[in-house]
Amino acid sequence: MLITLHFTLKCVLLINLPAYICFQGISTSTFYGTRKREVASVVLPPDGSSDSDEDEGTSEDELYTEGQCQDSSSSSDQFSDSSSDEGCLFFTDIFFLFNRWRKTKFEHQSTVTPSCFTAPDELSTPLTYFSKFFDEDIFGTIAHQTNLYSCQLIGSSINTDASEIKAFIGMKLMMGVVKMPAVENYWATDTRYDKVADVMPLKRYKCLSRMLHCQDNMSSDSSEDRLVKIRPSENQFSIDEMMVPYKGKKAGSLRQYLPSKPKKWGFKIFVRAGVSGFVYDFMVYTGKSTFDGASLDKEFGLGGNVVLQLCRTIRNPSNCVVYFDNFFTSLRLITHLKESMGLRSLGTIRKNRLMGCTLEEDRDLLRRGRGSFDFRVDNDAKLAVVKWADNKTVTLVSSCASVSPVGQVRRYSKEEKKKICVPCPKIVSEYNTHMGGVDLADMMIALYRTPAKSHRWYLAIFWQMVDIAVNNAWLLHRRHAAQLGQKHHCLKVFRLDVAKGLIYPEKQKRVPRPVDDMIYDGIDHFPIVSVKGRCRMCQDGQTSIVCQKCKVRLCIVTGQNPRNCFHSFHCQ
């Protein structure tokens, strides 16, 4: 008798659920975004009642903790006693999930205003664009920390400066374009490459490679921040993973293995990039310490918190859309981004994260043919879920796009032996158009990747940042060239120009010849050592001697054919 009465009360509650939900005023943010992931005690239905449907449709994400059940069910005492409140709320949640979704028009369809960029007055040099991302302060810091590190390591400074660090980085950029089996080959007699070998001797290059440093070892605690040694717009973004190749064993658990990536071993970086491949923000995955110092919401897991962290730096979120794949996507995350940040989002989603949204089975969609789709809409939560069949089925969820307007894509048909038009929902075309930014950035870096072989694992991440800066500079140069109607440099030429600008900075703007009164006054003309370059008086002479007052290179050569251009230049 008690069991029958208990079950009857549940049925009455389920039948009157829509009115009950309206009466209670449960919001979508409360339902989708505030539940904990821990599985606590849940009161099961009495023996004899059928619970197979609930078990099949319930996952860990759909269970409340005991405290939350009691809080939410405090107003339902009129239906049952306190001992059955948790069980009733458990059943109403499942029913509520299944009944919020409707196959109807999505009322929150929206578009993004195209990005507007101000055109410059003139096109700058490649080095100027690179300096926007890698400025003089960074070079000065690297030079200072390199000298400090050499004192700590060998007891004396190697006396480098910002100009030499620029030349060293320029050499590395050039080595990324002109590749050789070993570093020594650039200086070897048979394989010598003058544009690298003439900058500095091999011994000095190896010294800088060994001592290059970005952070004082004495003032950092590696237990607090494992990346301390390397720490010193568009409106449509994609968030995805990027790998920094590294096969060494000294990085410990920081080294990851991703079998789906071209470079399977290395450091995993989460990147937010635009459609053009321009990198706006990134964070390195360091395990448990990834979010140290940042607010972490355990509701969203690793993927969701990565999205929230990278989206905090978006300047105008209400006019932006962010795209990500099923590693990051959940209904909670899509709702939270929309309600708390005003940020629209779209992504693929896994089946076990749909929280009761029932769609047509995969086999039924594939049986209907390529291009068939099914969808559900929750206008209260501002969510649309679409499953589309191509070669396989894919499920997407969005707060800004749904099915309409349905477009067309071309796919090859084995039966007809030609490409045919296939229906494609709007949400799928939006995802395919805007999701590839991170992969494009990764591809551009891989074209001319700076060689980073070193026993110090963190240098691989440092050179990755240099490559990102070069690619961002090139994309900015290409954008400005298009706005001015000029032809832009290809990435290889741009990279070489940046390298030459770092190695020979004076060639970007030729120093004019001093006036004769200064040249021949015979006062304070002292020779100093600088970056090697062409002598002002000789056609083929190379020297590192510069007149301190006249700011010109003048060679002094001894041996079988001696000459003293320094003396000849200053004499009438």
C-alpha positions as CSV (number, residue, x, y, z in Angstrom):
1,M,0.0,0.0,0.0
2,L,2.8,2.4,0.9
3,I,4.7,1.6,-2.3
4,T,1.6,2.2,-4.4
5,L,0.9,5.5,-2.7
6,H,4.5,6.6,-3.1
7,F,4.5,5.8,-6.8
8,T,1.2,7.5,-7.4
9,L,2.5,10.7,-5.8
10,K,5.5,10.6,-8.2
11,C,3.2,10.2,-11.2
12,V,1.0,13.1,-10.1
13,L,4.1,15.2,-9.8
14,L,5.4,14.3,-13.3
15,I,2.0,15.0,-14.9
16,N,1.8,18.4,-13.3
17,L,5.5,19.2,-13.8
18,P,5.3,22.1,-16.3
19,A,3.0,24.1,-14.1
20,Y,5.1,23.2,-11.1
21,I,8.3,24.4,-12.8
22,C,6.7,27.7,-13.7
23,F,5.4,28.1,-10.2
24,Q,8.8,27.4,-8.7
25,G,10.7,29.7,-11.2
26,I,13.7,27.5,-11.8
27,S,16.1,29.4,-14.1
28,T,18.2,28.0,-16.9
29,S,21.5,29.2,-15.3
30,T,20.6,27.4,-12.1
31,F,19.7,24.2,-14.0
32,Y,22.6,24.1,-16.4
33,G,25.4,25.8,-14.6
34,T,25.5,25.3,-10.8
35,R,25.5,21.6,-10.3
36,K,28.4,19.8,-8.8
37,R,30.1,16.9,-10.5
38,E,30.4,14.8,-7.3
39,V,28.1,11.8,-7.1
40,A,26.3,11.7,-3.8
41,S,23.6,9.5,-2.3
42,V,20.4,9.6,-4.4
43,V,17.2,8.0,-3.2
44,L,16.1,5.4,-5.8
45,P,12.5,4.7,-6.6
46,P,10.7,2.1,-4.5
47,D,11.1,-1.5,-5.3
48,G,8.8,-2.7,-8.0
49,S,8.8,0.5,-10.0
50,S,10.5,0.6,-13.4
51,D,13.7,2.7,-13.4
52,S,15.5,1.4,-16.5
53,D,14.8,4.5,-18.5
54,E,16.2,6.8,-15.9
55,D,19.4,4.7,-15.5
56,E,20.0,4.7,-19.3
57,G,19.6,8.5,-19.6
58,T,21.5,9.5,-16.5
59,S,25.2,10.3,-16.3
60,E,27.5,11.6,-13.6
61,D,26.9,15.2,-14.8
62,E,23.2,14.9,-14.1
63,L,23.3,13.9,-10.4
64,Y,22.9,16.4,-7.6
65,T,24.7,16.2,-4.3
66,E,22.6,15.4,-1.2
67,G,22.7,19.0,0.1
68,Q,21.6,20.5,-3.2
69,C,18.7,18.1,-3.4
70,Q,17.5,19.1,0.0
71,D,17.8,22.8,-0.8
72,S,15.9,22.6,-4.1
73,S,13.2,20.3,-2.8
74,S,12.3,22.4,0.3
75,S,9.2,23.8,-1.3
76,S,7.8,20.4,-2.4
77,D,6.8,19.2,1.0
78,Q,3.1,19.5,0.0
79,F,3.7,16.6,-2.4
80,S,5.6,14.2,-0.2
81,D,7.4,13.8,3.1
82,S,11.0,14.8,3.6
83,S,12.2,11.2,3.1
84,S,11.1,11.1,-0.5
85,D,12.0,14.7,-1.6
86,E,15.4,13.7,-3.0
87,G,13.9,10.9,-5.1
88,C,11.1,13.1,-6.4
89,L,13.6,15.8,-7.4
90,F,15.8,13.3,-9.1
91,F,12.9,12.1,-11.3
92,T,11.7,15.7,-12.0
93,D,15.1,16.7,-13.2
94,I,15.2,13.9,-15.7
95,F,11.7,14.7,-16.9
96,F,12.6,18.4,-17.0
97,L,15.6,17.7,-19.1
98,F,13.7,15.7,-21.7
99,N,10.9,18.2,-21.9
100,R,12.8,21.5,-22.3
101,W,14.0,20.5,-25.8
102,R,11.7,21.2,-28.8
103,K,12.0,20.8,-32.5
104,T,11.1,24.4,-33.3
105,K,12.6,27.6,-34.5
106,F,15.7,28.9,-32.7
107,E,14.8,32.4,-31.4
108,H,18.3,33.5,-30.6
109,Q,19.9,33.3,-34.0
110,S,22.5,36.0,-34.4
111,T,25.3,37.2,-36.7
112,V,28.7,38.8,-35.9
113,T,29.6,42.3,-37.1
114,P,32.6,41.9,-39.5
115,S,36.0,43.0,-38.0
116,C,37.1,46.5,-38.9
117,F,40.8,47.4,-38.9
118,T,42.3,50.8,-39.4
119,A,44.5,51.1,-42.4
120,P,48.0,52.5,-41.7
121,D,49.5,55.5,-43.6
122,E,52.3,53.4,-45.0
123,L,53.7,49.9,-44.9
124,S,56.4,49.4,-42.2
125,T,59.5,47.2,-42.4
126,P,59.3,43.6,-41.4
127,L,61.5,44.4,-38.4
128,T,59.1,47.1,-37.2
129,Y,56.2,44.6,-37.3
130,F,58.2,42.1,-35.3
131,S,59.1,44.7,-32.8
132,K,55.4,45.2,-32.0
133,F,55.5,41.7,-30.4
134,F,59.2,41.4,-29.4
135,D,60.3,44.8,-28.3
136,E,63.6,46.3,-27.0
137,D,62.8,45.6,-23.4
138,I,62.6,41.9,-24.0
139,F,66.0,41.8,-25.7
140,G,67.5,43.9,-22.9
141,T,66.0,41.5,-20.3
142,I,67.3,38.5,-22.1
143,A,70.8,40.0,-22.4
144,H,70.9,40.9,-18.6
145,Q,69.6,37.5,-17.5
146,T,72.1,35.7,-19.8
147,N,75.0,37.6,-18.3
148,L,73.7,36.9,-14.8
149,Y,73.2,33.2,-15.6
150,S,76.8,32.9,-16.9
151,C,78.1,34.4,-13.7
152,Q,76.1,31.9,-11.6
153,L,77.2,29.0,-13.8
154,I,80.9,29.6,-14.6
155,G,81.7,32.5,-12.3
156,S,82.2,35.2,-15.0
157,S,80.0,37.1,-17.4
158,I,80.0,36.5,-21.2
159,N,79.4,40.2,-21.7
160,T,76.6,40.0,-24.2
161,D,74.2,42.9,-25.0
162,A,70.9,43.5,-26.6
163,S,72.4,43.9,-30.1
164,E,74.2,40.6,-29.9
165,I,71.0,38.8,-28.6
166,K,69.2,40.3,-31.6
167,A,71.9,38.9,-34.0
168,F,71.7,35.5,-32.3
169,I,67.9,35.3,-32.6
170,G,68.2,36.5,-36.2
171,M,70.6,33.7,-36.9
172,K,68.2,31.2,-35.4
173,L,65.4,32.5,-37.6
174,M,67.5,32.2,-40.7
175,M,68.4,28.6,-39.7
176,G,64.7,27.8,-39.6
177,V,64.6,28.7,-43.3
178,V,68.0,27.3,-44.4
179,K,68.2,23.9,-42.7
180,M,71.3,21.9,-42.3
181,P,71.9,18.5,-40.6
182,A,74.1,20.0,-37.8
183,V,74.9,23.5,-36.5
184,E,78.5,23.1,-37.3
185,N,77.7,22.8,-41.0
186,Y,76.9,26.5,-41.3
187,W,80.6,27.2,-40.5
188,A,82.2,24.1,-42.1
189,T,84.4,24.8,-45.2
190,D,82.4,22.6,-47.6
191,T,79.0,23.7,-46.5
192,R,79.6,27.2,-45.2
193,Y,76.7,29.6,-45.2
194,D,78.1,33.1,-45.1
195,K,74.9,34.9,-43.9
196,V,75.1,32.9,-40.7
197,A,78.8,32.2,-40.4
198,D,79.9,35.8,-40.9
199,V,77.7,37.1,-38.0
200,M,79.8,35.5,-35.2
201,P,82.2,32.6,-34.8
202,L,80.9,29.2,-34.0
203,K,82.4,29.2,-30.6
204,R,80.6,32.4,-29.7
205,Y,77.3,31.0,-31.1
206,K,77.6,27.9,-28.9
207,C,78.4,30.1,-25.9
208,L,75.3,32.1,-26.4
209,S,73.2,28.9,-27.0
210,R,74.5,27.5,-23.7
211,M,74.0,30.7,-21.6
212,L,70.7,32.1,-23.1
213,H,68.4,32.8,-20.2
214,C,65.2,34.7,-19.4
215,Q,64.8,34.5,-15.6
216,D,67.0,34.7,-12.5
217,N,67.4,31.2,-11.0
218,M,68.0,32.6,-7.6
219,S,64.7,34.5,-7.4
220,S,62.4,31.8,-8.7
221,D,60.8,28.8,-7.0
222,S,60.1,26.1,-9.5
223,S,57.6,24.4,-7.1
224,E,55.3,27.4,-7.5
225,D,55.5,28.0,-11.2
226,R,57.1,25.4,-13.5
227,L,57.2,27.9,-16.4
228,V,58.8,30.8,-14.5
229,K,61.9,30.6,-16.7
230,I,60.0,31.8,-19.8
231,R,57.4,34.2,-18.4
232,P,58.7,37.8,-18.6
233,S,41.4,42.2,-33.0
234,E,39.4,39.9,-34.6
235,N,35.9,39.0,-33.2
236,Q,35.7,35.3,-34.1
237,F,38.1,33.0,-32.3
238,S,38.9,29.3,-32.1
239,I,40.3,27.5,-29.1
240,D,42.3,24.4,-29.6
241,E,45.5,22.5,-28.7
242,M,49.0,23.1,-30.1
243,M,52.1,21.0,-29.7
244,V,55.6,22.2,-29.1
245,P,57.8,19.4,-30.3
246,Y,60.1,17.9,-27.6
247,K,61.3,14.4,-27.2
248,G,63.7,14.8,-24.3
249,K,63.2,13.3,-20.9
250,K,64.1,16.2,-18.7
251,A,60.7,17.9,-18.7
252,G,59.1,15.2,-16.6
253,S,55.3,15.2,-16.7
254,L,55.2,18.4,-18.7
255,R,55.9,16.3,-21.8
256,Q,52.7,15.1,-23.3
257,Y,51.8,12.4,-25.9
258,L,49.0,13.3,-28.4
259,P,48.7,10.5,-31.0
260,S,46.4,12.6,-33.3
261,K,49.0,15.4,-33.7
262,P,51.8,15.4,-36.4
263,K,54.3,16.0,-33.6
264,K,53.1,13.5,-31.1
265,W,55.6,14.2,-28.3
266,G,56.0,17.6,-26.7
267,F,54.5,20.4,-24.6
268,K,50.7,21.0,-24.9
269,I,49.6,24.6,-25.4
270,F,46.0,25.8,-25.4
271,V,45.7,28.6,-27.9
272,R,43.1,31.2,-28.8
273,A,43.5,32.3,-32.4
274,G,41.6,34.2,-35.0
275,V,40.4,32.8,-38.3
276,S,43.6,34.2,-40.0
277,G,45.9,32.2,-37.7
278,F,46.7,35.3,-35.5
279,V,47.5,34.1,-32.0
280,Y,45.8,36.3,-29.3
281,D,46.4,34.3,-26.2
282,F,47.8,30.9,-25.0
283,M,48.5,29.0,-21.9
284,V,50.8,26.0,-21.4
285,Y,49.4,22.9,-19.8
286,T,51.4,22.0,-16.7
287,G,49.2,19.4,-15.0
288,K,47.7,20.3,-11.6
289,S,49.5,23.7,-11.6
290,T,48.0,24.9,-14.9
291,F,45.5,27.2,-13.2
292,D,47.7,28.2,-10.2
293,G,46.9,31.8,-9.2
294,A,43.7,31.8,-11.3
295,S,40.1,31.2,-10.2
296,L,39.1,27.7,-11.1
297,D,35.5,26.4,-11.4
298,K,35.4,22.7,-11.0
299,E,31.9,22.6,-12.6
300,F,33.5,22.8,-16.1
301,G,36.5,20.5,-15.8
302,L,39.8,21.1,-17.5
303,G,38.5,21.9,-21.0
304,G,35.8,24.3,-19.7
305,N,38.2,26.2,-17.5
306,V,40.7,26.5,-20.3
307,V,38.0,28.2,-22.4
308,L,37.1,30.5,-19.5
309,Q,40.7,31.5,-18.9
310,L,41.5,32.2,-22.5
311,C,38.2,34.2,-23.0
312,R,38.9,36.6,-20.1
313,T,41.3,38.5,-22.3
314,I,38.7,39.2,-25.1
315,R,38.1,43.0,-25.1
316,N,34.6,43.1,-26.4
317,P,33.0,39.7,-25.7
318,S,29.4,40.8,-26.5
319,N,30.4,41.2,-30.2
320,C,32.5,38.0,-30.4
321,V,32.0,34.3,-31.0
322,V,34.3,31.6,-29.8
323,Y,34.5,28.1,-31.4
324,F,35.9,24.9,-29.8
325,D,35.8,21.1,-30.3
326,N,34.2,18.4,-28.1
327,F,37.1,18.3,-25.7
328,F,36.0,21.6,-24.3
329,T,32.2,21.8,-25.0
330,S,29.4,21.2,-22.5
331,L,25.9,22.7,-22.2
332,R,27.0,24.3,-18.9
333,L,29.9,26.1,-20.6
334,I,27.8,27.4,-23.5
335,T,25.2,28.7,-21.1
336,H,27.8,30.2,-18.7
337,L,29.6,32.1,-21.5
338,K,26.4,33.6,-22.7
339,E,24.9,34.6,-19.3
340,S,28.0,35.7,-17.4
341,M,30.2,37.2,-20.2
342,G,27.8,37.9,-23.0
343,L,30.0,35.7,-25.2
344,R,28.4,33.6,-27.9
345,S,29.9,30.2,-28.6
346,L,29.6,27.1,-30.9
347,G,31.3,23.7,-30.7
348,T,31.0,20.0,-31.3
349,I,29.8,18.0,-28.3
350,R,30.0,14.4,-27.1
351,K,26.9,12.3,-26.7
352,N,27.3,11.8,-23.0
353,R,27.2,15.6,-22.4
354,L,23.8,16.3,-24.0
355,M,22.0,16.1,-20.6
356,G,18.8,14.5,-21.9
357,C,18.5,16.1,-25.3
358,T,17.3,13.2,-27.4
359,L,18.2,13.2,-31.1
360,E,17.7,10.8,-33.9
361,E,20.0,7.7,-33.7
362,D,23.2,7.7,-35.8
363,R,22.2,4.7,-37.9
364,D,18.8,6.3,-38.8
365,L,20.4,9.5,-40.0
366,L,23.0,7.6,-42.0
367,R,20.3,5.5,-43.5
368,R,18.4,8.6,-44.7
369,G,21.5,9.6,-46.6
370,R,24.4,12.1,-46.4
371,G,23.2,15.6,-45.5
372,S,20.3,14.5,-43.3
373,F,20.0,16.2,-39.9
374,D,18.0,16.4,-36.7
375,F,17.9,19.2,-34.1
376,R,16.4,20.3,-30.8
377,V,16.1,23.8,-29.4
378,D,15.8,25.2,-25.9
379,N,14.8,28.8,-26.3
380,D,14.7,29.4,-22.5
381,A,18.3,28.4,-22.2
382,K,19.2,29.9,-25.6
383,L,20.6,26.7,-26.9
384,A,20.4,24.8,-30.1
385,V,21.6,21.2,-30.7
386,V,22.0,19.8,-34.2
387,K,23.2,16.4,-35.4
388,W,24.3,16.2,-39.0
389,A,25.2,13.2,-41.1
390,D,28.2,13.4,-43.5
391,N,30.5,10.3,-43.8
392,K,29.8,10.1,-40.0
393,T,27.5,11.9,-37.7
394,V,28.6,15.0,-35.8
395,T,26.7,16.8,-33.0
396,L,27.0,20.5,-32.5
397,V,25.6,23.0,-29.9
398,S,25.5,26.7,-30.1
399,S,24.0,29.8,-28.4
400,C,24.0,31.8,-31.7
401,A,23.3,29.5,-34.6
402,S,20.9,26.6,-35.5
403,V,19.7,24.9,-38.7
404,S,18.4,27.7,-40.8
405,P,19.3,28.8,-43.3
406,V,20.3,25.4,-44.7
407,G,23.1,25.7,-47.3
408,Q,24.8,23.4,-49.7
409,V,28.2,21.7,-49.7
410,R,29.8,19.6,-52.3
411,R,30.7,16.0,-51.5
412,Y,32.0,13.2,-53.7
413,S,29.4,10.4,-54.4
414,K,30.7,6.9,-55.0
415,E,27.5,5.9,-56.6
416,E,27.4,8.8,-59.1
417,K,31.2,9.0,-59.5
418,K,31.1,12.8,-59.1
419,K,30.6,15.6,-56.6
420,I,27.1,16.3,-55.6
421,C,25.4,19.0,-53.5
422,V,24.5,18.0,-49.9
423,P,22.3,20.0,-47.5
424,C,24.4,21.6,-44.7
425,P,22.9,23.4,-41.7
426,K,24.1,26.9,-40.8
427,I,25.7,25.7,-37.6
428,V,27.9,23.3,-39.4
429,S,29.1,25.8,-42.0
430,E,29.9,28.3,-39.3
431,Y,32.0,25.8,-37.4
432,N,33.9,24.7,-40.5
433,T,34.6,28.3,-41.5
434,H,35.9,29.6,-38.2
435,M,37.4,26.6,-36.3
436,G,40.7,26.2,-38.2
437,G,42.6,29.2,-36.8
438,V,44.8,27.4,-34.3
439,D,45.7,24.6,-36.9
440,L,46.6,27.3,-39.4
441,A,48.9,29.0,-36.9
442,D,50.5,25.6,-36.1
443,M,51.0,25.0,-39.8
444,M,52.7,28.3,-40.4
445,I,55.1,27.7,-37.4
446,A,55.9,24.3,-38.7
447,L,57.0,25.6,-42.2
448,Y,60.1,27.4,-40.8
449,R,60.3,26.2,-37.2
450,T,63.3,27.7,-35.3
451,P,65.7,24.8,-34.3
452,A,65.5,24.4,-30.6
453,K,67.8,21.4,-29.7
454,S,68.9,21.9,-26.1
455,H,69.3,20.1,-22.8
456,R,67.2,22.9,-21.2
457,W,63.6,21.9,-22.1
458,Y,62.1,25.3,-21.5
459,L,64.0,26.8,-24.5
460,A,61.7,24.8,-26.8
461,I,58.8,26.9,-25.5
462,F,60.8,30.1,-25.7
463,W,61.5,29.5,-29.4
464,Q,57.9,28.7,-30.0
465,M,57.0,32.1,-28.7
466,V,59.5,33.7,-31.0
467,D,57.9,31.8,-34.0
468,I,54.5,32.9,-32.9
469,A,55.7,36.6,-32.8
470,V,57.1,36.3,-36.3
471,N,53.9,34.8,-37.7
472,N,51.8,37.4,-36.0
473,A,54.0,40.1,-37.4
474,W,53.7,38.7,-40.9
475,L,49.9,38.5,-40.6
476,L,49.8,42.1,-39.5
477,H,52.1,43.1,-42.5
478,R,49.8,41.1,-44.9
479,R,46.7,42.8,-43.5
480,H,48.2,46.3,-43.9
481,A,49.5,45.6,-47.4
482,A,46.0,44.5,-48.5
483,Q,44.5,47.7,-47.0
484,L,47.0,49.9,-48.8
485,G,46.6,47.9,-52.1
486,Q,50.3,46.8,-52.1
487,K,51.9,43.4,-52.6
488,H,52.9,41.7,-49.4
489,H,56.0,39.6,-48.8
490,C,55.6,35.8,-48.5
491,L,56.3,34.3,-45.1
492,K,59.8,33.0,-46.0
493,V,61.0,36.4,-47.3
494,F,59.4,38.2,-44.4
495,R,61.2,35.9,-41.9
496,L,64.5,36.4,-43.6
497,D,64.0,40.2,-43.6
498,V,63.3,40.1,-39.9
499,A,66.5,38.0,-39.4
500,K,68.6,40.4,-41.4
501,G,67.1,43.4,-39.5
502,L,68.1,41.8,-36.2
503,I,71.6,40.8,-37.4
504,Y,72.4,44.1,-39.3
505,P,70.1,46.7,-37.7
506,E,71.9,49.6,-39.3
507,K,71.0,48.4,-42.8
508,Q,67.3,49.2,-42.1
509,K,68.3,52.9,-42.3
510,R,71.7,53.7,-43.7
511,V,73.8,56.1,-41.6
512,P,74.6,59.2,-43.7
513,R,78.2,60.2,-44.3
514,P,79.3,62.6,-41.6
515,V,80.2,66.2,-42.7
516,D,83.8,66.8,-43.6
517,D,84.4,69.2,-40.6
518,M,83.6,66.3,-38.3
519,I,85.6,63.7,-40.2
520,Y,88.8,65.8,-40.3
521,D,88.7,67.6,-37.0
522,G,91.0,64.9,-35.3
523,I,89.0,64.9,-32.1
524,D,87.6,61.8,-30.3
525,H,87.8,59.4,-33.2
526,F,88.2,56.2,-31.3
527,P,87.7,52.7,-32.7
528,I,85.1,50.5,-30.9
529,V,83.9,47.0,-31.6
530,S,80.4,46.4,-32.8
531,V,78.5,43.9,-35.0
532,K,80.4,42.8,-38.1
533,G,79.5,44.5,-41.4
534,R,80.8,46.1,-44.6
535,C,83.6,48.7,-44.4
536,R,82.6,52.2,-45.6
537,M,85.7,52.6,-47.8
538,C,86.3,49.0,-49.1
539,Q,84.1,47.3,-51.6
540,D,84.6,43.8,-50.2
541,G,86.0,44.5,-46.7
542,Q,84.2,43.2,-43.6
543,T,85.0,44.5,-40.2
544,S,83.6,44.9,-36.7
545,I,85.6,48.2,-36.0
546,V,83.4,51.3,-35.8
547,C,84.4,54.9,-35.3
548,Q,82.8,56.0,-32.1
549,K,82.2,59.6,-33.4
550,C,81.4,59.1,-37.1
551,K,79.3,55.9,-36.5
552,V,80.8,54.2,-39.6
553,R,82.7,50.9,-40.0
554,L,86.3,51.2,-41.1
555,C,88.6,48.2,-41.4
556,I,92.2,47.7,-40.2
557,V,93.9,44.8,-41.9
558,T,97.4,43.4,-41.3
559,G,99.3,40.7,-43.1
560,Q,100.5,40.4,-46.8
561,N,98.0,43.1,-48.0
562,P,97.7,45.5,-45.1
563,R,95.4,48.5,-45.2
564,N,94.2,51.0,-42.7
565,C,90.8,52.4,-43.8
566,F,90.3,53.9,-40.4
567,H,93.3,56.2,-40.8
568,S,92.6,56.9,-44.5
569,F,89.0,57.9,-43.8
570,H,90.0,60.6,-41.3
571,C,92.8,62.1,-43.3
572,Q,92.4,64.6,-46.1
